[in-house]
Amino acid sequence: MTVLEPRHAEELPEIRQAVAELCSRFGGSYWRDLEPDSYPERFVRELTAQGWLGILIPEQYGGAGLGITAASVVLEEINSQGGNAAACHAQMYTMGTVLRHGSDTQKQRWLPQIADGTVRLQAFGVTEPTAGSDTTAITTSAERIAGGWRLRGQKAFTSRAQHSDLMLLIARTTPLAEVSRRRDGLSVFLVDLRQAGLQMTIRPMRTLMNHATTEVFLDGLEVGDEALIGEVGEGFGYILDGMNAERILIAAECVGDGHWFVRTAAAYASNREAFGRAIGANQGVQFPIARAYAAVEAADLMRWQAAALFDAGQRCGAEANMAKLLASEASWQAANACLDTHGGWGFAAEYDVERKFRETRLYLNAPVTNNLVLAFLGQNVLGMPRSYGG
């Protein structure tokens, strides 16, 4: 494997330091007070004001015009400082669908407003109650009407819909029974939630971690032709196109979590004494932390490689998926080592271990389950027979 130099490498330390300084004003008590499901409004506003959520938007539209590598450092550092980047990460990868496949009119209208925080694109309407990983099985429909489309259906696990102005939504414009390939007949819409009115209901969902998660019910919501992104029926490809970016950004968040767990565990193990000496002197405590550190650092290397390939415009599906797989497993390994190190105190909210433990556990399953990552690698990289989907 040829290791590539990260894009904008000279700027990354400054980005990391600036984000760390911002996060220092939002300590553990800030995040604890938001539990179980309050949105970190002040934090997101400050991130937006400093331009971090517009980092991928080209300069011509008011953004920083940097690459996925720089964006990943922002999210990594938020998690490494004890925060939760999931509050805002979706805007980075959902915006890419508009940037790559939207019309000039759509880009000129929305990207500057997203860059300066006038509007938020935080909601991603893909998952449905009976269609999780199998996106082609969605039943939300878009019916052609004069001047636009009528949307009907239900989305689940649509995080931040109550704190977003726009939602990227995928729906069937051709019924599944009428297409030759399951991936055909899906289209993507950019829905202005502020104009939805009674044709849309957003219902909060209580979940294990605080993602401001909701269900969204579309009861004949009418949108204009200007809401359609790209070509009718090509939406599945548009969504797939953004998944490599999503995988890389999630991997970076997991690396940040892993660093937080390792650092927190090592500090506690060095200072906590039992039976007359620091518990970190015991190999049973020290070695799991050291092994977790090694796993996080190894996963980080794959993250850098995937990001560099993405920024260079090269194929990176395998690397992006492996980065997400390795980083999510490494952060979970570090989380368990940290919790074990703290013992009973790891379950006390004031230490933040249990909160971060819950937050990082998600990424073994989402935004793609690691079993599907393994299936992707087995089939598309190693050339073995298809293991799912018939």
C-alpha positions, 0 to 999 in steps of 0.5 A, spaced: 500 500 500 502 506 498 501 511 503 499 518 501 500 525 504 494 528 507 491 534 504 492 541 507 497 537 512 500 544 514 494 546 516 491 540 520 495 542 527 492 549 527 485 546 526 486 541 531 488 546 536 483 551 534 477 546 535 480 544 542 480 551 544 473 551 542 471 545 546 475 547 552 469 552 553 464 546 553 466 541 558 463 534 561 458 538 565 455 541 559 454 535 555 452 531 561 446 537 562 444 535 555 442 528 557 438 524 555 436 528 549 437 535 549 440 538 542 447 542 544 445 548 541 450 553 543 456 548 541 453 548 534 452 555 534 459 556 536 462 551 531 458 554 525 460 561 527 467 559 527 466 556 520 468 549 522 461 546 519 462 549 512 469 546 512 467 542 506 463 547 502 467 551 496 470 558 497 465 560 492 459 558 496 462 561 502 466 555 505 473 554 507 474 549 501 478 544 505 478 536 504 475 530 508 482 530 511 481 537 515 473 535 516 475 529 519 480 532 524 475 537 526 470 531 528 476 527 531 478 533 536 471 534 538 470 527 541 477 527 543 476 533 548 470 529 551 464 532 546 460 528 541 461 530 534 454 526 532 450 533 534 453 536 527 457 531 523 451 530 518 451 536 515 458 535 512 456 529 509 449 530 507 451 537 504 456 533 499 450 530 495 448 537 494 455 539 492 456 533 487 449 532 484 445 538 485 443 544 480 447 550 479 441 553 482 440 549 488 448 550 490 447 557 489 441 558 493 443 553 499 450 552 500 452 559 502 446 559 507 449 552 510 456 555 510 454 561 514 449 558 518 443 561 516 440 554 515 442 547 517 442 541 513 442 536 519 437 531 517 438 525 513 431 521 511 434 514 509 432 509 514 425 506 515 422 501 520 422 495 516 428 498 511 435 499 515 441 496 512 437 494 506 436 501 503 433 499 496 427 496 500 424 503 503 417 504 501 417 512 502 414 514 495 414 520 491 408 521 487 409 526 481 404 531 481 403 538 477 409 542 479 412 537 483 412 531 488 407 528 493 411 524 499 408 519 503 411 514 508 415 514 514 423 515 516 426 512 523 432 514 526 432 521 523 437 524 528 436 532 529 430 533 524 427 538 530 434 542 529 434 542 522 431 547 517 433 542 511 432 534 510 435 530 505 430 524 503 430 518 499 424 516 496 421 511 491 419 514 485 418 508 481 415 502 485 420 496 487 415 491 483 416 495 476 424 496 476 429 491 473 434 492 479 432 494 486 437 500 486 433 503 481 427 508 481 430 511 488 430 519 488 433 524 492 429 530 495 432 536 499 426 538 503 425 545 507 422 542 513 420 549 515 414 549 510 412 542 511 406 544 516 401 539 518 403 534 512 409 532 516 410 530 523 416 529 527 416 525 533 422 524 538 425 517 539 428 516 546 435 512 545 441 509 548 445 515 547 443 523 545 442 524 538 436 528 538 433 522 534 426 522 531 421 518 527 418 522 521 411 521 518 410 524 511 402 525 510 402 527 503 407 532 503 408 536 497 414 539 494 416 543 488 420 540 482 426 544 485 427 539 491 429 534 486 436 533 487 439 530 480 436 525 476 429 522 477 431 514 479 438 515 480 438 517 488 441 510 490 447 512 487 447 519 489 447 516 496 452 511 495 457 516 493 456 520 499 457 514 504 465 513 503 465 520 506 461 518 511 465 512 513 471 516 513 468 522 518 465 516 523 472 513 523 475 519 525 470 520 531 471 513 533 479 515 533 477 521 537 473 517 542 479 512 542 484 517 544 479 520 550 478 513 553 485 511 553 488 518 555 482 518 561 484 510 563 491 511 563 490 518 567 486 514 572 490 508 573 496 512 574 493 516 580 488 511 583 491 507 588 489 500 591 493 495 596 498 500 596 500 502 589 497 505 583 493 500 579 496 502 573 502 498 576 498 492 575 499 488 568 491 486 568 490 494 568 495 496 564 496 491 558 488 492 556 489 500 556 496 499 552 493 494 547 487 499 546 492 504 544 495 500 539 488 498 536 486 506 536 493 508 533 493 502 527 485 504 525 488 511 525 493 510 519 487 507 515 483 513 516 488 517 514 489 513 508 482 513 506 481 520 507 488 522 503 485 517 497 478 521 497 481 528 497 486 525 491 479 523 487 481 516 487 477 510 489 477 509 496 471 504 498 475 499 501 479 503 505 473 508 507 470 501 510 476 498 513 477 505 517 470 505 519 470 498 521 477 498 525 476 505 528 469 503 531 472 496 534 478 500 537 474 505 540 469 500 543 475 496 545 478 502 549 471 504 552 471 497 555 478 498 558 477 505 560 470 502 564 474 496 567 479 501 569 475 505 573 471 500 576 464 502 579 466 509 578 466 508 571 458 508 572 458 514 575 455 520 570 460 525 573 466 521 570 463 521 563 466 514 562 459 511 561 456 517 557 462 516 552 461 509 553 454 509 550 456 514 545 461 510 541 458 503 542 453 506 536 458 505 531 459 498 531 452 498 528 451 505 524 451 508 520 453 501 517 453 495 521 460 492 521 457 485 518 456 489 512 463 492 511 465 485 512 461 483 506 463 488 502 470 487 503 469 479 502 465 480 495 468 486 492 475 486 495 476 479 495 472 476 490 468 471 494 461 469 493 455 474 495 453 473 502 447 477 502 441 480 498 440 474 494 
